[in-house]
Amino acid sequence: MLRPGEYADVLRAIGWTLDRRLAEGEAAHVEIVVRGSGIVVCWQSSASPVERQAYGVADLEMLCERARALRDTTGTRPAGGQTELLRTIGQHLDEYGITLERLLRAPEGHRLTGVLNWRSLGHWYAPDDVREMSEARRRLRGTQA
Protein backbone atom coordinates (compact mmCIF):
# COMPACT_ATOMS: atom_id res chain seq x y z
CA MET A 1 0.00 0.00 0.00
CA LEU A 2 1.30 3.43 -0.90
CA ARG A 3 2.03 5.89 1.86
CA PRO A 4 2.95 9.56 1.89
CA GLY A 5 6.58 9.78 0.88
CA GLU A 6 6.11 7.46 -2.10
CA TYR A 7 3.62 9.41 -4.21
CA ALA A 8 6.05 11.66 -6.11
CA ASP A 9 7.93 8.66 -7.51
CA VAL A 10 4.90 6.52 -8.29
CA LEU A 11 2.85 9.33 -9.83
CA ARG A 12 5.86 10.47 -11.86
CA ALA A 13 6.25 6.97 -13.31
CA ILE A 14 2.51 6.74 -14.03
CA GLY A 15 2.73 10.12 -15.76
CA TRP A 16 5.70 8.90 -17.83
CA THR A 17 3.71 5.82 -18.83
CA LEU A 18 0.71 7.96 -19.81
CA ASP A 19 2.92 10.32 -21.82
CA ARG A 20 4.39 7.34 -23.69
CA ARG A 21 1.04 5.73 -24.38
CA LEU A 22 -0.57 8.94 -25.53
CA ALA A 23 2.44 9.82 -27.73
CA GLU A 24 1.82 13.36 -28.99
CA GLY A 25 -1.79 13.47 -27.78
CA GLU A 26 -3.19 14.73 -24.53
CA ALA A 27 -5.52 12.81 -22.24
CA ALA A 28 -8.90 14.46 -21.96
CA HIS A 29 -9.52 12.62 -18.70
CA VAL A 30 -7.29 10.67 -16.32
CA GLU A 31 -8.41 8.98 -13.12
CA ILE A 32 -6.05 7.43 -10.57
CA VAL A 33 -7.75 5.45 -7.82
CA VAL A 34 -6.22 3.58 -4.91
CA ARG A 35 -7.83 0.15 -4.59
CA GLY A 36 -6.61 -1.87 -1.62
CA SER A 37 -2.85 -2.22 -1.96
CA GLY A 38 -2.83 -1.22 -5.63
CA ILE A 39 -3.70 1.58 -8.00
CA VAL A 40 -6.00 1.64 -11.01
CA VAL A 41 -5.37 4.24 -13.73
CA CYS A 42 -7.99 5.01 -16.38
CA TRP A 43 -7.48 7.50 -19.18
CA GLN A 44 -9.11 8.66 -22.36
CA SER A 45 -7.91 10.89 -25.15
CA SER A 46 -10.30 12.60 -27.51
CA ALA A 47 -9.48 10.02 -30.20
CA SER A 48 -9.71 6.76 -28.23
CA PRO A 49 -11.96 4.77 -25.91
CA VAL A 50 -11.28 4.59 -22.18
CA GLU A 51 -8.16 2.59 -21.36
CA ARG A 52 -7.25 1.09 -18.00
CA GLN A 53 -4.13 -0.18 -16.23
CA ALA A 54 -4.07 -1.81 -12.80
CA TYR A 55 -0.88 -1.81 -10.70
CA GLY A 56 -0.44 -4.32 -7.87
CA VAL A 57 2.17 -4.25 -5.12
CA ALA A 58 5.00 -5.60 -7.32
CA ASP A 59 4.02 -3.15 -10.08
CA LEU A 60 4.18 -0.22 -7.65
CA GLU A 61 7.70 -1.26 -6.64
CA MET A 62 8.65 -1.38 -10.32
CA LEU A 63 7.14 2.10 -10.79
CA CYS A 64 9.28 3.46 -7.94
CA GLU A 65 12.38 1.96 -9.59
CA ARG A 66 11.40 3.47 -12.94
CA ALA A 67 10.91 6.88 -11.31
CA ARG A 68 14.38 6.71 -9.76
CA ALA A 69 15.82 5.79 -13.16
CA LEU A 70 13.99 8.75 -14.73
CA ARG A 71 15.59 11.02 -12.14
CA ASP A 72 19.04 9.74 -13.06
CA THR A 73 18.70 10.16 -16.83
CA THR A 74 18.85 13.21 -19.02
CA GLY A 75 17.85 11.27 -22.14
CA THR A 76 14.76 11.51 -24.26
CA ARG A 77 11.50 11.80 -22.44
CA PRO A 78 8.12 11.17 -24.00
CA ALA A 79 6.15 14.17 -25.22
CA GLY A 80 3.35 15.35 -22.95
CA GLY A 81 3.17 16.90 -19.54
CA GLN A 82 1.78 14.13 -17.34
CA THR A 83 5.19 13.13 -15.94
CA GLU A 84 6.00 16.52 -14.41
CA LEU A 85 2.42 17.34 -13.51
CA LEU A 86 1.74 14.12 -11.61
CA ARG A 87 5.15 14.23 -9.93
CA THR A 88 4.41 17.74 -8.68
CA ILE A 89 1.06 16.69 -7.24
CA GLY A 90 2.76 13.64 -5.70
CA GLN A 91 5.38 15.90 -4.08
CA HIS A 92 2.55 17.95 -2.58
CA LEU A 93 0.93 14.81 -1.17
CA ASP A 94 4.28 13.67 0.26
CA GLU A 95 5.10 17.06 1.75
CA TYR A 96 1.81 17.35 3.62
CA GLY A 97 1.38 13.68 4.52
CA ILE A 98 -1.82 13.29 2.50
CA THR A 99 -2.95 9.75 1.69
CA LEU A 100 -4.25 9.53 -1.87
CA GLU A 101 -7.64 7.97 -2.52
CA ARG A 102 -8.50 9.38 -5.94
CA LEU A 103 -7.07 11.89 -8.41
CA LEU A 104 -9.21 12.96 -11.33
CA ARG A 105 -7.87 15.04 -14.21
CA ALA A 106 -10.26 17.03 -16.32
CA PRO A 107 -9.40 19.74 -18.85
CA GLU A 108 -9.87 22.39 -16.14
CA GLY A 109 -7.49 20.84 -13.62
CA HIS A 110 -7.15 18.03 -11.06
CA ARG A 111 -9.50 17.07 -8.25
CA LEU A 112 -7.92 15.19 -5.35
CA THR A 113 -9.71 13.11 -2.75
CA GLY A 114 -7.52 11.95 0.10
CA VAL A 115 -7.07 11.62 3.84
CA LEU A 116 -5.13 13.90 6.15
CA ASN A 117 -5.01 13.30 9.90
CA TRP A 118 -7.86 10.77 9.67
CA ARG A 119 -10.11 13.29 7.94
CA SER A 120 -11.35 13.23 4.38
CA LEU A 121 -9.83 15.94 2.22
CA GLY A 122 -10.74 17.39 -1.13
CA HIS A 123 -8.38 19.66 -3.04
CA TRP A 124 -8.49 21.33 -6.45
CA TYR A 125 -5.30 21.82 -8.48
CA ALA A 126 -5.74 24.42 -11.22
CA PRO A 127 -3.25 24.01 -14.11
CA ASP A 128 -1.52 27.33 -13.35
CA ASP A 129 -1.13 26.37 -9.68
CA VAL A 130 0.56 23.07 -10.56
CA ARG A 131 2.88 24.84 -13.02
CA GLU A 132 3.86 27.37 -10.33
CA MET A 133 4.48 24.58 -7.80
CA SER A 134 6.63 22.74 -10.34
CA GLU A 135 8.65 25.85 -11.22
CA ALA A 136 9.23 26.64 -7.54
CA ARG A 137 10.54 23.11 -6.89
CA ARG A 138 12.71 23.28 -10.01
CA ARG A 139 14.27 26.52 -8.74
CA LEU A 140 14.97 24.86 -5.40
CA ARG A 141 16.69 21.97 -7.21
CA GLY A 142 18.54 24.38 -9.48
CA THR A 143 17.45 22.58 -12.64
CA GLN A 144 15.75 23.54 -15.87
CA ALA A 145 12.56 22.10 -17.41
C-alpha positions in Angstrom: 0.0 0.0 0.0 1.3 3.4 -0.9 2.0 5.9 1.9 3.0 9.6 1.9 6.6 9.8 0.9 6.1 7.5 -2.1 3.6 9.4 -4.2 6.0 11.7 -6.1 7.9 8.7 -7.5 4.9 6.5 -8.3 2.9 9.3 -9.8 5.9 10.5 -11.9 6.2 7.0 -13.3 2.5 6.7 -14.0 2.7 10.1 -15.8 5.7 8.9 -17.8 3.7 5.8 -18.8 0.7 8.0 -19.8 2.9 10.3 -21.8 4.4 7.3 -23.7 1.0 5.7 -24.4 -0.6 8.9 -25.5 2.4 9.8 -27.7 1.8 13.4 -29.0 -1.8 13.5 -27.8 -3.2 14.7 -24.5 -5.5 12.8 -22.2 -8.9 14.5 -22.0 -9.5 12.6 -18.7 -7.3 10.7 -16.3 -8.4 9.0 -13.1 -6.0 7.4 -10.6 -7.8 5.5 -7.8 -6.2 3.6 -4.9 -7.8 0.1 -4.6 -6.6 -1.9 -1.6 -2.9 -2.2 -2.0 -2.8 -1.2 -5.6 -3.7 1.6 -8.0 -6.0 1.6 -11.0 -5.4 4.2 -13.7 -8.0 5.0 -16.4 -7.5 7.5 -19.2 -9.1 8.7 -22.4 -7.9 10.9 -25.2 -10.3 12.6 -27.5 -9.5 10.0 -30.2 -9.7 6.8 -28.2 -12.0 4.8 -25.9 -11.3 4.6 -22.2 -8.2 2.6 -21.4 -7.2 1.1 -18.0 -4.1 -0.2 -16.2 -4.1 -1.8 -12.8 -0.9 -1.8 -10.7 -0.4 -4.3 -7.9 2.2 -4.2 -5.1 5.0 -5.6 -7.3 4.0 -3.2 -10.1 4.2 -0.2 -7.6 7.7 -1.3 -6.6 8.6 -1.4 -10.3 7.1 2.1 -10.8 9.3 3.5 -7.9 12.4 2.0 -9.6 11.4 3.5 -12.9 10.9 6.9 -11.3 14.4 6.7 -9.8 15.8 5.8 -13.2 14.0 8.7 -14.7 15.6 11.0 -12.1 19.0 9.7 -13.1 18.7 10.2 -16.8 18.8 13.2 -19.0 17.8 11.3 -22.1 14.8 11.5 -24.3 11.5 11.8 -22.4 8.1 11.2 -24.0 6.1 14.2 -25.2 3.4 15.4 -22.9 3.2 16.9 -19.5 1.8 14.1 -17.3 5.2 13.1 -15.9 6.0 16.5 -14.4 2.4 17.3 -13.5 1.7 14.1 -11.6 5.2 14.2 -9.9 4.4 17.7 -8.7 1.1 16.7 -7.2 2.8 13.6 -5.7 5.4 15.9 -4.1 2.5 18.0 -2.6 0.9 14.8 -1.2 4.3 13.7 0.3 5.1 17.1 1.7 1.8 17.4 3.6 1.4 13.7 4.5 -1.8 13.3 2.5 -3.0 9.7 1.7 -4.3 9.5 -1.9 -7.6 8.0 -2.5 -8.5 9.4 -5.9 -7.1 11.9 -8.4 -9.2 13.0 -11.3 -7.9 15.0 -14.2 -10.3 17.0 -16.3 -9.4 19.7 -18.9 -9.9 22.4 -16.1 -7.5 20.8 -13.6 -7.1 18.0 -11.1 -9.5 17.1 -8.2 -7.9 15.2 -5.3 -9.7 13.1 -2.7 -7.5 12.0 0.1 -7.1 11.6 3.8 -5.1 13.9 6.2 -5.0 13.3 9.9 -7.9 10.8 9.7 -10.1 13.3 7.9 -11.4 13.2 4.4 -9.8 15.9 2.2 -10.7 17.4 -1.1 -8.4 19.7 -3.0 -8.5 21.3 -6.5 -5.3 21.8 -8.5 -5.7 24.4 -11.2 -3.3 24.0 -14.1 -1.5 27.3 -13.3 -1.1 26.4 -9.7 0.6 23.1 -10.6 2.9 24.8 -13.0 3.9 27.4 -10.3 4.5 24.6 -7.8 6.6 22.7 -10.3 8.6 25.8 -11.2 9.2 26.6 -7.5 10.5 23.1 -6.9 12.7 23.3 -10.0 14.3 26.5 -8.7 15.0 24.9 -5.4 16.7 22.0 -7.2 18.5 24.4 -9.5 17.5 22.6 -12.6 15.8 23.5 -15.9 12.6 22.1 -17.4 
